[in-house]
Amino acid sequence: MSAAGQTTVAAPSTGPGVTGWAQARERARRAGLRPLPPVGLPLAEALGRTLAEPLAALTDLPAFDTSAMDGWAVAGPGPWRVTGRVLAGRADAAALADGAAVEIATGAQLPSGATAVLRREHGRTDGALLHACGPMPVTTGQDVRPRGQECRRGEELLPAGTPVGPAVLGLAAACGHDRLTVRRRPVVQLFVLGDELLSSGVPGAGLVRDALGPLLPPWLRSAGAEVAEVRCVRDDFGLLRDALRHCEADLVLTTGGTAAGPVDFLHRALAEAGARLLVDGVAVRPGHPMLLAELPGGRHLVGLPGNPLAAVAGMATLALPLLHALAGRPAAGPAPARAAVALPGHPVDTRLQPVRRTAEGVVPLAFDGPAMLRGLARAEALAVLPPGGVAAGEPVELVEAP
């Protein structure tokens, strides 16, 4: 029995024992502190990965003085004599002398000698002459995007470790990149353990639907991982042992089998596979029998409890910090918030509570038992509640929910 009076998984004499929640997250992060090797990829293939080196501009952005509006590029004070037209994609416009103007399109290169852009709605033509009729006088640099306004060639735009989303791809393309150097995706193998699990149909007669097979892979992919396979493994020690021995993924995730029940074979299978336990039980509810092990060759295994919400707690505690470290991303710690109402906690352990945000702060959601997903399906985050809970109005930390 632990100090809290609950039954915990017996750890081997050389094992780490039951770990606090914050300490478990830190151990998981440190276990993956050797990021995976970098690879160079075309922009479209880099989406969802992580920058392995800073993103630097290959050109000034914009690369030339640009019109920010449709209208006229003008030189000096008006009125101006209109002498032609400049369209985007052309760089052969003649220089403008004072008192001259050319019609210009948004994005077109400003002719040499131009001092401002007069918006179309702020100008009127009288024969060959252009007059300003806007609410304010035309000023030097008006509606011009000067060369290098956003960045200069060689300037660092984003640091290594930045996740590559659509905006990063757009920025990289705008400043001249065709390829990005990114981290290889961590490959994850998911083993769903248990004889009682159905992959389809309505549960009944001692059988339940596998909820984690559909839930976990999208969450893993959003964290930058490549999910190699979701494989169901029956409650058979030999099958589990061989599955662990032959798996070559960077991270192995298992669901179920982490406690001390009659068919909970994970500890024994890890021992025979030559694994080293780094975390064997965490003082958190739900999910306390989760574990983290180092497999031969430097790969890792996270053992998640079989109950769905408990497994989600294990993902937030061990799997995601490890994945982010493997991908070379900065550690994502809990975000601050405020409790709108009292959030009850466990007497001695950390509690992860599904919550929603309101104008007054976060509020708890019902149906938050270890085997339940109804509350999680409506949750925006998991509140990290210290032993005893948090009173209304007090600060509370939030971690990612799927």
C-alpha positions in Angstrom: 0.0 0.0 0.0 1.2 3.5 -0.7 1.1 6.5 1.7 -2.3 7.3 0.2 -3.6 3.9 1.1 -4.0 2.8 -2.5 -2.6 -0.3 -4.0 0.3 0.4 -6.4 2.2 -1.7 -8.9 5.1 -3.4 -7.1 8.4 -2.0 -8.6 11.5 -4.1 -8.8 14.2 -3.4 -6.2 16.2 -1.4 -8.7 13.2 0.4 -10.2 12.1 4.0 -9.8 9.0 3.4 -7.6 5.9 5.6 -7.7 6.7 9.1 -9.1 5.1 12.4 -8.6 3.2 13.8 -11.6 5.5 16.7 -12.5 8.6 14.6 -11.9 7.1 11.9 -14.2 6.7 14.4 -17.0 10.2 15.7 -16.6 11.6 12.1 -16.7 9.7 11.4 -19.9 11.0 14.6 -21.4 14.6 13.8 -20.5 14.3 10.3 -21.8 13.8 11.8 -25.3 16.4 14.6 -25.1 18.3 13.2 -28.1 16.1 14.5 -30.9 15.7 12.3 -34.0 18.0 13.0 -37.0 17.3 15.9 -39.4 16.0 15.3 -42.9 15.6 17.7 -45.8 12.2 17.7 -47.4 10.1 19.7 -50.0 7.8 22.2 -48.3 4.6 20.2 -48.7 6.2 17.1 -47.1 7.5 19.1 -44.1 4.0 19.9 -42.8 3.5 18.6 -39.2 7.2 18.1 -38.6 9.6 20.3 -36.6 12.3 22.6 -37.8 15.7 21.1 -37.1 17.5 24.4 -37.7 16.5 28.1 -37.7 14.5 29.3 -40.6 16.5 32.2 -42.2 15.3 34.5 -45.0 16.9 33.9 -48.4 15.9 37.4 -49.6 14.6 40.7 -48.3 10.9 40.6 -47.8 9.5 42.2 -49.8 12.4 41.9 -52.2 11.6 45.4 -53.7 9.5 48.4 -52.9 5.9 47.3 -53.6 2.5 49.0 -54.0 0.2 48.1 -51.2 -2.9 49.3 -53.1 -4.5 49.6 -56.6 -4.1 53.1 -57.7 -1.2 55.3 -59.0 2.4 55.5 -58.2 3.2 59.2 -58.0 6.4 61.3 -57.8 6.5 64.5 -55.9 3.5 66.8 -55.2 0.4 66.7 -57.4 -1.3 67.2 -59.7 0.5 64.5 -61.8 0.6 63.6 -65.4 -0.3 59.9 -66.0 2.3 58.3 -68.3 1.5 54.6 -68.3 0.7 51.5 -66.3 2.7 49.0 -64.1 1.3 45.6 -63.4 2.4 42.9 -60.9 5.1 40.6 -62.3 6.8 43.4 -64.4 10.1 45.0 -63.5 10.7 47.2 -66.6 8.8 50.4 -65.6 10.6 53.6 -66.5 11.8 56.0 -63.7 9.3 58.7 -62.7 10.2 62.4 -62.7 8.5 64.8 -60.3 5.0 65.5 -61.4 4.6 62.1 -63.1 2.4 59.1 -62.2 1.7 55.6 -63.5 -1.3 53.5 -62.9 -0.2 50.6 -60.6 -1.6 47.3 -59.3 -1.4 45.9 -55.8 1.9 43.9 -55.5 3.6 45.6 -58.4 7.2 46.9 -58.1 7.3 50.6 -57.5 9.1 52.5 -60.3 12.2 54.3 -59.5 11.5 57.9 -58.4 8.0 57.2 -57.1 7.4 58.7 -53.7 4.0 57.3 -52.8 0.9 55.4 -53.9 -2.4 57.2 -54.3 -5.3 54.9 -53.8 -7.7 54.6 -56.7 -10.6 55.8 -54.5 -8.6 58.8 -53.4 -7.8 60.0 -57.0 -9.6 61.5 -60.0 -8.4 62.1 -63.5 -9.0 65.2 -65.5 -7.8 64.3 -69.0 -4.2 63.4 -68.6 -3.9 64.9 -65.2 -4.4 63.1 -61.9 -5.7 64.9 -58.8 -5.8 63.8 -55.2 -9.3 63.9 -53.7 -8.8 61.9 -50.5 -9.5 63.0 -47.0 -5.8 63.5 -46.2 -2.8 64.9 -48.1 -0.5 62.5 -49.9 2.6 61.8 -47.8 5.9 60.3 -48.8 5.8 56.4 -48.5 2.0 56.3 -48.3 0.7 52.8 -49.2 4.1 51.6 -50.1 5.6 48.4 -48.7 9.3 49.2 -48.6 11.9 46.6 -49.4 12.9 44.6 -46.3 9.8 45.8 -44.3 9.2 42.3 -42.9 12.8 40.9 -42.9 16.2 41.2 -44.4 18.2 38.5 -46.2 19.9 36.2 -43.7 17.6 37.3 -40.8 16.5 34.4 -38.5 12.7 34.2 -38.7 11.9 31.2 -36.6 14.0 29.1 -34.2 14.8 25.4 -34.4 12.1 23.4 -32.7 9.2 25.3 -34.3 6.4 23.0 -35.4 5.8 23.3 -39.1 2.2 24.4 -39.7 0.6 26.0 -42.8 1.8 29.5 -41.8 5.4 28.3 -41.5 5.2 26.8 -45.0 3.8 30.1 -46.4 6.6 32.1 -44.7 9.3 29.7 -45.9 8.0 30.0 -49.5 7.7 33.8 -49.3 11.3 34.2 -48.3 12.6 31.8 -51.0 12.8 28.3 -49.6 11.8 25.2 -51.6 12.9 22.7 -48.9 13.1 22.7 -45.1 15.4 20.8 -42.7 13.2 19.2 -40.2 13.3 16.4 -37.7 12.3 12.9 -38.7 8.9 12.0 -37.3 9.0 9.7 -34.3 7.5 6.4 -35.3 4.9 5.1 -32.8 3.6 1.5 -32.6 0.3 1.1 -30.6 -0.5 -2.2 -29.0 -4.0 -2.5 -27.6 -4.0 -5.3 -25.1 -7.0 -7.4 -24.0 -9.2 -10.3 -24.9 -12.3 -8.3 -24.1 -11.9 -5.7 -26.8 -14.1 -5.4 -29.9 -13.0 -3.5 -33.0 -16.5 -3.0 -34.3 -20.2 -3.5 -33.4 -22.1 -3.1 -30.2 -20.5 -4.2 -26.9 -22.1 -6.9 -24.8 -21.7 -10.3 -23.2 -18.5 -9.4 -21.4 -17.0 -7.6 -24.4 -16.4 -3.8 -24.7 -15.5 -1.6 -27.7 -11.9 -0.5 -28.1 -12.1 3.3 -27.6 -8.3 3.9 -27.5 -7.6 2.6 -31.0 -9.6 5.4 -32.6 -8.8 8.0 -29.9 -5.0 7.8 -29.7 -3.6 7.8 -33.3 -5.0 11.2 -34.3 -3.7 12.7 -31.1 -0.3 11.2 -31.7 -0.2 12.5 -35.3 -1.1 16.0 -34.1 1.9 15.8 -31.8 4.2 15.2 -34.8 4.3 11.4 -34.7 3.9 8.8 -37.4 1.7 6.0 -36.3 3.0 2.8 -37.8 0.2 0.4 -36.8 -2.6 -0.2 -34.3 -2.3 -3.8 -33.3 -4.6 -5.8 -31.0 -2.7 -8.2 -28.7 -4.6 -10.9 -26.8 -4.0 -11.5 -23.1 -1.1 -13.9 -23.8 2.4 -13.4 -22.2 4.2 -15.0 -25.2 2.4 -12.8 -27.8 3.2 -9.6 -25.8 6.8 -10.5 -25.2 7.4 -11.3 -28.9 5.6 -8.1 -30.0 7.9 -6.0 -27.8 11.0 -7.9 -28.9 10.3 -7.4 -32.6 9.0 -3.9 -32.6 11.4 -1.3 -34.1 9.3 1.9 -33.5 10.9 4.8 -31.7 8.1 4.7 -29.2 5.9 1.8 -28.3 2.5 2.6 -26.6 0.6 -0.2 -24.9 -2.9 0.1 -23.4 -3.8 -2.1 -20.4 -1.7 -4.6 -18.6 0.2 -2.1 -16.4 -1.3 -3.1 -13.0 -1.0 -6.4 -11.2 -4.0 -8.4 -12.3 -4.0 -12.1 -13.4 -3.4 -11.2 -17.1 -1.3 -8.0 -16.6 1.9 -9.3 -18.3 3.6 -6.0 -19.2 6.1 -5.8 -16.4 7.2 -9.4 -17.0 7.4 -9.0 -20.7 9.5 -5.8 -20.3 11.9 -7.7 -18.0 12.4 -10.5 -20.5 12.9 -7.9 -23.3 15.8 -6.4 -21.3 14.0 -3.1 -20.7 14.9 -0.6 -17.9 12.0 1.0 -16.0 12.2 4.8 -15.7 8.8 5.4 -14.2 6.7 2.7 -12.6 3.5 4.3 -11.3 2.6 7.9 -11.0 0.9 9.7 -8.1 -2.0 10.9 -10.4 -5.7 10.1 -10.7 -6.9 8.7 -13.0 -4.0 6.7 -14.5 -1.6 6.0 -11.6 -0.4 2.5 -12.9 1.2 4.1 -16.0 4.8 3.3 -16.7 7.8 4.4 -18.9 10.6 2.0 -19.9 13.7 2.2 -22.0 14.0 -0.6 -24.5 17.3 -2.0 -25.8 18.7 0.2 -28.5 17.5 3.4 -26.9 13.9 3.1 -27.9 11.1 3.7 -25.3 7.8 2.2 -24.2 4.9 4.0 -22.5 2.5 1.7 -20.8 -1.0 3.3 -20.5 -3.7 2.0 -18.3 -6.6 0.3 -20.1 -9.4 2.6 -18.8 -9.8 5.4 -21.5 -9.6 8.5 -19.3 -6.7 7.0 -17.4 -4.9 6.3 -20.7 -5.5 9.9 -21.7 -3.8 11.0 -18.4 -0.9 8.7 -19.3 -0.6 10.4 -22.7 -0.5 13.8 -21.1 1.9 12.7 -18.4 4.5 10.5 -20.2 3.8 10.1 -24.0 3.5 13.7 -25.1 6.6 15.1 -23.3 8.7 12.2 -24.7 7.4 12.7 -28.2 8.0 16.4 -28.1 11.6 15.9 -27.0 12.2 13.3 -29.7 10.8 15.7 -32.3 13.1 18.5 -31.0 10.2 20.7 -29.8 10.4 22.9 -26.7 8.8 21.4 -23.6 5.1 22.4 -23.4 4.3 23.0 -19.8 0.9 23.5 -18.2 -0.9 26.8 -19.1 -2.2 29.1 -16.3 -5.9 29.6 -15.8 -8.4 30.3 -13.0 -11.0 28.2 -11.4 -14.5 29.5 -11.8 -15.8 27.1 -9.1 -14.2 24.8 -6.6 -12.4 21.9 -8.3 -12.3 19.0 -5.9 -9.0 17.0 -5.9 -7.7 13.6 -4.7 -6.7 13.6 -1.0 -2.9 13.0 -1.7 -2.4 12.6 -5.5 -2.6 15.0 -8.4 -5.9 14.8 -10.2 -6.4 15.4 -13.9 -9.9 16.8 -14.4 -11.6 17.5 -17.8 -12.7 21.1 -17.9 -14.1 23.8 -20.1 -13.3 27.5 -20.2 -15.9 30.1 -19.4 -15.7 33.9 -19.0 -15.4 33.4 -15.3 -12.7 30.7 -15.6 -12.6 26.9 -16.0 -15.4 24.6 -14.8 -15.3 20.9 -14.3 -17.2 18.4 -16.5 -19.3 15.5 -15.3 -18.7 11.9 -16.3 -15.0 12.0 -15.4 -14.5 8.5 -14.1 -11.4 6.5 -15.2 -13.4 4.5 -17.7 -15.5 7.4 -19.0 -15.1 9.5 -22.1 -18.3 11.5 -22.1 -16.8 14.4 -20.1 -13.5 14.3 -22.1 -15.4 14.6 -25.4 -16.7 18.0 -24.3 -13.4 19.1 -22.6 -11.1 21.8 -23.8 -8.3 20.9 -21.4 -7.3 18.8 -18.4 -6.9 20.8 -15.2 -4.0 19.7 -13.0 -5.4 19.7 -9.5 -3.0 19.4 -6.5 -3.9 17.2 -3.6 -7.0 18.6 -2.0 -8.2 20.4 -5.1 -8.5 24.1 -5.9 -10.9 26.7 -4.5 -13.0 29.0 -6.6 -11.0 31.9 -7.9 -7.6 30.3 -7.3 -5.1 29.7 -10.1 -5.1 26.3 -11.9 -2.8 24.8 -14.5 -4.2 23.2 -17.8 -2.6 20.6 -20.0 -3.5 19.5 -23.5 -6.6 17.3 -24.1 -7.2 15.4 -27.3 
